[in-house]
Amino acid sequence: MVGSVGNGLLDLGGREKVEPLPKEFDPEEIVDSLLHSESNIVGKEEDGTSRKIVLGRNVHTMCLEVKEPEADDEITGEREAYMAGVLARYRRSLIDRTKHHLGYPYNLDFDYGALIHLQHFSINNLGDPFIESNYGVHSRQFEVGVLDWFARLWELEKNEYWGYITNCGTEGNLHGILVGREVFPNGILYASKESHYSVFKAARMYRMECVKVATLVSGEIDCTDFRAKLVQNKEKPAIININIGTTVKGAVDDLDLVIQTLEENGFKDRFYIHCDGALFGLMMPFIKRAPKVTFKKPIGSVSVSGHKFVGCPVPCGVQITRLTHINALSSNVEYLASRDATIMGSRNGHAPIFLWYTLNRKGYQGFQKEVQKCLRNAHYLKNRLKEAGIGSMLNELSSTVVFERPKDEDFIRQWQLACEGNIAHVVVMPNVTIEKLDYFLRELLEKRSHWYQEGTISPPCLAAEIGEANCLCFSHKN
Ligand SMILES: *Cc1c(COP(=O)(O)O)cnc(C)c1O
C-alpha cells in the first residue's frame, strides 16, 4: 500500500503510530479511476496546440453520503459509532496526506491547541474591521492588531491604511484589482501570463479589458513586452498586477522596473499597482537582497495568503490598501451599522486569532529564521536533483523548486505535486525538512530509473520552461 513505510506503520516521528489506510482511501484506486475517468480535458496552448490536462478524480465516486437517522439510533448508539468510525478514518488519512505533501505552498506545521476552546463560538467579523457592527461575537480587536502589523511591515502609517483579513489570497486579488478599477474606471488590467488565475478571473468578473504580458524564463514579467503593450494603449490608465512570487516558478516581478517603465512611457499618476504577495509576500521582507515591497513606492495594495507561509488551519489572507482609495469603493450599509468595502459579507472571525497567535509567537525574528531555513532546504533539493541528472530550476529569491514532471500520475498524487505541462514543483515551506526531502528523493530516483530505463532513455527537454542551462535532457546535458 502506498503511504506505508517498512513495517506497514507510518512513522510520525515517534508521536503516533497509525495503521495502514482503509480501502476507501486507497491511492491506487484513486489513480486508476483518475486515469480512466472522463475528466481528462484538452487545454489549448497559446500557440494553438492542444495539451491534455488531467483533472482530479470526481469526488462523487467516493463521497460520504448523509443518511437519515433511524428511529432507534439514539438507543442503540449505532449512528454515533458509525460517525465516529468515519471521522477516525478520515483523521488517519489526513495524517498520511499531510506527511506526503510537497507541492502546495502550505506550511502544515503549527499548533493552535491553545485556541481549541474558541471552537464553540461563531466568531464573525462581518463588514468593516474598523467599524464595530451590531453583532457582538467578533474578533476585530485581533484583526486590527494583525492589520497594524502588516501595515508596519509594508510601511504604511496607521491612519493612512485600510485593510481586512480575507478568506484567501484570491479575495485579496479580487479586492486589490477592484480598488484599482474604482480608482481608474476605464483602466486596462496588465498582468504577466504567469500570474495566478484569480487575476484573470477578476478581469472576467469585472469585465475589464485585460492585457497579458510575456514573461522571462525565470517567470518574471518581461518589461520589454510590458513597454510595448503600454505604448499601444497610451490613452487609458494602467492597472497592474505584480507578482511577489508566481504560483508555478516562484518568480518575483521587478517592481522598480515596472514603475520605471510606467513613468518613462507617460503613465505617471495614471497607474495603480496591486502586489499579489499570496505566496512570498511574507517571505520577501526577510531576504536582504530582495526588492522591497513598500507603500513608500507608488503601489496601491498588497495581499498575502495566511494559510501558506504562516500556516493556518483555515484558508485566510490579508489585504492592505491606502485609506484614500477605500473611500472611492465603499458605501454605508444601515443593516450592519457599518461600511461596505469588503468583497465578502460574513468573514471568518477565527482566522484573525490564528494569525495574531502566530505573529505573536514567532515575531519578525522567528519568520526570518524560517525563511532562511526554507531557502537553504530548497537549495539542498535543487542540488540533489541536479546531481541525480534531473533538470531543475530555483529562482534566487524563491523556495519553489521546479523540475521535470514525474512520469506517473500515481507518484504525482502520492506527493501531491502541482504540475503544469512538462514541469512539476515542490514549494519548500517551514514544515519541509531535509528528512522529508530525502524520503521524497529516494522514492523519486527509484521510480525514475524505471521510467528512463537506468538513464538509457532521455528525459523530456525542459529548455523552454526552465532554460537550456537548467535542462538535463540528452541534447542539453553538456
Ligand atoms: C496561492 C496564490 C494565490 C491564491 O491564493 P489562495 O489563498 O489560494 O486563494 C494567488 N496568487 C498567488 C501567486 C498564489 O500563489
Ligand as a Chemical Component Dictionary entry (heavy atoms), coordinates in Angstrom:
data_LIG
# 
_chem_comp.id                   LIG 
_chem_comp.type                 NON-POLYMER 
_chem_comp.pdbx_formal_charge   0 
_chem_comp.three_letter_code    LIG 
# 
loop_
_chem_comp_atom.comp_id 
_chem_comp_atom.atom_id 
_chem_comp_atom.alt_atom_id 
_chem_comp_atom.type_symbol 
_chem_comp_atom.charge 
_chem_comp_atom.model_Cartn_x 
_chem_comp_atom.model_Cartn_y 
_chem_comp_atom.model_Cartn_z 
_chem_comp_atom.pdbx_ordinal 
LIG C1 C1 C 0 -1.909 30.784 -3.868 1  
LIG C2 C2 C 0 -1.839 32.003 -4.692 2  
LIG C3 C3 C 0 -2.952 32.844 -4.867 3  
LIG C4 C4 C 0 -4.302 32.494 -4.346 4  
LIG O1 O1 O 0 -4.334 32.321 -3.010 5  
LIG P1 P1 P 0 -5.496 31.449 -2.333 6  
LIG O2 O2 O 0 -5.249 31.739 -0.915 7  
LIG O3 O3 O 0 -5.279 30.038 -2.749 8  
LIG O4 O4 O 0 -6.798 31.972 -2.844 9  
LIG C5 C5 C 0 -2.789 33.995 -5.595 10 
LIG N1 N1 N 0 -1.603 34.309 -6.136 11 
LIG C6 C6 C 0 -0.517 33.534 -5.998 12 
LIG C7 C7 C 0 0.760  33.957 -6.626 13 
LIG C8 C8 C 0 -0.600 32.354 -5.279 14 
LIG O5 O5 O 0 0.489  31.575 -5.157 15 
# 
loop_
_chem_comp_bond.comp_id 
_chem_comp_bond.atom_id_1 
_chem_comp_bond.atom_id_2 
_chem_comp_bond.value_order 
_chem_comp_bond.pdbx_ordinal 
LIG C1 C2 SING 1  
LIG C2 C3 SING 2  
LIG C2 C8 DOUB 3  
LIG C3 C4 SING 4  
LIG C3 C5 DOUB 5  
LIG C4 O1 SING 6  
LIG O1 P1 SING 7  
LIG P1 O2 DOUB 8  
LIG P1 O3 SING 9  
LIG P1 O4 SING 10 
LIG C5 N1 SING 11 
LIG N1 C6 DOUB 12 
LIG C6 C7 SING 13 
LIG C6 C8 SING 14 
LIG C8 O5 SING 15 
# 
